[in-house]
Amino acid sequence: MLGRIEKDAEELESLTTGLLSLARLESGQAHFERRRLQLDELVASVVTYADFESAARGRHVRLSAEPVAVEADAVLLRSAVENVVRNAVRHTPEQSGVVVSVSRVGGRVALVSVHDAGPGLAPGELEAVFDPVARVGESRSRDSGGFGLGLAIARRALQLHGGSIS
């Protein structure tokens, strides 16, 4: 019973943290400190950690990156990238992986792409996946983990940077 209570308490703490983060982002109360940083290095650190975590579940995460400097809040940007990469790892089958790439498009736009081997979503579900507490697709049940907040947090963090997610 204690193990189950501990797991439930951890899930509740995670849900509360996610809801508070999203509320801060939505209300404009999130601390936002722009500074010049290497996006490729930030993403590389997320990928290294995600690869280590996912190896225990028979998955891998790889990076293909070119040097890209941006003006951004490192904490918010890291949170956005972590949420997307974790989501990809969660929904990719065992013995497969996720490929993350960082590049510059047209000289001014930084692009981070995350590709997984998961089943994907129906076209009508693609936009809904970024709504808070949304769960779409057959593999996106409560049993698969998460609360449906990560991609909403990522979208809002990127919007605050003048970016987008799709």
Residue pairs with C-beta under 8 A, 6 or more apart in sequence:
14 147
15 147
15 149
18 147
18 149
18 150
18 153
19 149
21 30
21 79
21 149
21 153
22 132
22 149
22 152
22 153
22 156
23 29
24 30
25 76
25 153
25 156
25 157
25 160
26 156
30 76
30 160
31 73
31 75
32 73
32 76
32 160
33 73
33 75
34 71
34 72
34 73
35 71
35 72
35 73
35 74
36 69
36 70
36 71
37 69
37 70
37 71
37 72
37 74
37 77
38 67
38 68
38 69
39 68
39 69
39 70
39 72
39 77
39 102
39 110
39 112
40 65
40 66
40 67
40 68
40 102
42 74
42 77
42 78
42 81
43 63
43 65
43 81
43 100
43 102
43 112
44 63
44 65
45 78
46 78
46 81
46 82
46 85
46 100
47 61
47 62
47 63
47 85
47 100
50 61
50 82
50 85
50 86
50 89
50 98
51 60
51 61
51 62
53 89
54 60
54 61
54 89
54 97
54 98
57 89
57 94
58 94
58 95
59 89
59 92
59 93
59 94
59 95
59 96
59 97
59 98
60 97
60 98
61 85
61 89
61 97
61 98
61 99
61 100
62 97
62 98
62 99
62 100
63 99
63 100
63 101
63 102
64 99
64 100
64 101
64 102
65 100
65 101
65 102
65 103
66 102
66 103
66 104
68 102
68 103
68 104
68 110
70 77
70 110
72 161
73 160
73 161
76 157
76 160
76 161
77 157
77 161
79 153
79 154
79 157
80 153
80 154
80 157
80 158
80 165
81 112
81 154
83 150
83 151
83 153
83 154
84 112
84 114
84 150
84 151
84 154
84 165
85 98
85 100
85 114
86 146
86 150
87 146
87 150
87 151
88 98
88 114
88 115
88 116
88 118
89 98
89 116
90 144
90 145
90 146
91 116
91 118
91 119
91 139
91 140
91 144
92 98
92 116
92 117
92 118
93 117
93 118
96 116
96 117
97 116
97 117
98 114
98 115
98 116
98 117
99 114
99 115
100 112
100 113
100 114
100 115
101 111
101 112
101 113
101 115
102 110
102 111
102 112
103 110
103 111
103 113
104 110
104 111
105 111
110 163
118 139
119 137
119 138
119 139
120 137
121 129
121 136
121 137
122 136
122 137
125 136
125 137
126 166
128 134
128 136
129 136
129 140
129 151
130 151
130 152
130 154
130 155
130 165
131 148
131 152
132 148
132 149
132 152
133 147
133 148
133 149
133 152
134 148
134 151
134 152
135 141
135 142
135 148
140 148
151 165
154 165
155 164
155 165
158 164
158 165
